[in-house]
Amino acid sequence: MSGKVPEFGRFAEPSLLILVSLSDGPKHGYAIMQDVESGTGRPMGAGTLYAALVRLEELGLVEALPPEERRRPYRLTAVGASNLAEQLRGLSSFAQQGLRQLGEHQP
């Protein structure tokens, strides 16, 4: 994979939410969905989750681990962690700019 950060396109939000969920350790699909919902207040459907996991795996950002009791956990790869950090830095800068433009001050 080149040093260029891959674009998630219209799948950006689910992909980002999944990567953030996996950033604290491997999880199976249902645990990812619970984590996303607890963090955002919005559910992520199984179809959205597994379609995004396939794309993330193809990009080398996550990898499937051997199944555990009929559940397949996924983990963030080193490339995935690096990509996630880059994405979050970009979003943080964008959010700070928007808040400044709204007249809100950040410490």
matplotlib code that plots the C-alpha trace (Angstrom):
import matplotlib.pyplot as plt

x = [0.0, 1.3, 1.7, -1.5, -4.4, -7.2, -10.5, -13.5, -15.9, -19.6, -18.7, -16.6, -18.8, -19.3, -15.7, -14.5, -16.8, -15.6, -12.0, -12.5, -14.3, -11.4, -8.8, -9.0, -8.7, -10.3, -14.0, -16.6, -19.3, -22.0, -19.6, -18.6, -22.3, -22.9, -19.7, -20.8, -24.3, -23.0, -20.6, -22.9, -26.4, -27.3, -27.4, -25.3, -27.0, -25.4, -25.4, -23.7, -21.1, -20.2, -20.1, -17.7, -15.6, -15.1, -13.9, -11.7, -10.2, -9.5, -7.7, -5.6, -7.0, -8.5, -8.0, -10.2, -8.9, -9.7, -13.3, -14.1, -17.2, -18.9, -17.9, -15.2, -13.3, -11.6, -8.6, -7.1, -3.9, -0.9, -1.8, -5.4, -4.2, -2.0, -4.9, -7.3, -5.0, -4.6, -8.4, -9.1, -6.4, -8.1, -11.6, -10.3, -8.8, -12.0, -14.2, -12.0, -12.2, -16.0, -16.2, -14.0, -16.2, -19.2, -17.5, -16.8, -13.4, -11.5, -8.8]
y = [0.0, 3.5, 6.3, 7.9, 7.8, 5.9, 7.7, 6.1, 8.0, 7.6, 4.9, 7.2, 7.3, 3.6, 2.9, 5.5, 4.3, 0.8, 1.8, 3.8, 0.9, -1.4, 1.0, -0.3, -4.0, -6.8, -7.2, -9.4, -7.8, -7.6, -6.0, -3.4, -2.6, -2.2, 0.0, 2.2, 2.7, 3.5, 6.0, 7.7, 7.0, 5.6, 1.9, 0.5, -2.3, -5.6, -5.1, -1.8, -3.2, -6.3, -4.5, -1.9, -4.6, -6.2, -2.9, -2.2, -5.7, -5.2, -1.9, -3.7, -1.5, -4.4, -8.1, -11.0, -13.2, -16.9, -17.5, -17.8, -19.7, -19.0, -15.3, -13.8, -11.0, -8.3, -6.2, -2.9, -3.4, -1.1, 0.5, 0.9, 2.6, 5.0, 5.8, 6.3, 8.7, 10.7, 10.7, 11.8, 14.6, 15.9, 15.8, 17.5, 20.4, 20.7, 20.7, 23.3, 25.5, 25.2, 26.0, 29.1, 30.3, 29.9, 32.0, 29.2, 29.1, 26.0, 25.7]
z = [0.0, -0.9, 1.7, 0.4, 2.8, 1.1, 0.5, 2.0, -0.3, 0.6, 3.1, 5.2, 8.3, 8.9, 8.1, 10.5, 13.3, 12.8, 12.9, 16.1, 17.7, 16.9, 18.1, 21.7, 20.7, 18.6, 18.5, 16.8, 14.7, 17.3, 19.8, 17.1, 16.6, 20.3, 20.6, 17.7, 19.1, 22.6, 21.2, 18.7, 20.0, 16.6, 15.6, 12.8, 10.9, 10.2, 6.5, 6.8, 9.2, 7.2, 3.9, 5.5, 7.1, 3.7, 2.2, 5.2, 4.9, 1.2, 2.0, 4.6, 7.4, 9.4, 9.5, 10.5, 13.3, 13.7, 14.9, 18.6, 19.5, 16.1, 16.2, 14.0, 15.7, 13.7, 14.6, 13.4, 11.4, 11.8, 8.5, 9.8, 13.0, 11.1, 8.7, 11.5, 13.2, 10.0, 9.4, 13.0, 12.9, 9.7, 11.3, 14.4, 12.4, 10.4, 13.5, 15.2, 12.2, 12.1, 15.8, 15.4, 12.5, 14.8, 17.4, 19.8, 21.3, 22.0, 24.7]

ax = plt.figure().add_subplot(projection="3d")
ax.plot(x, y, z, "-o")
ax.set_aspect("equal")
plt.show()
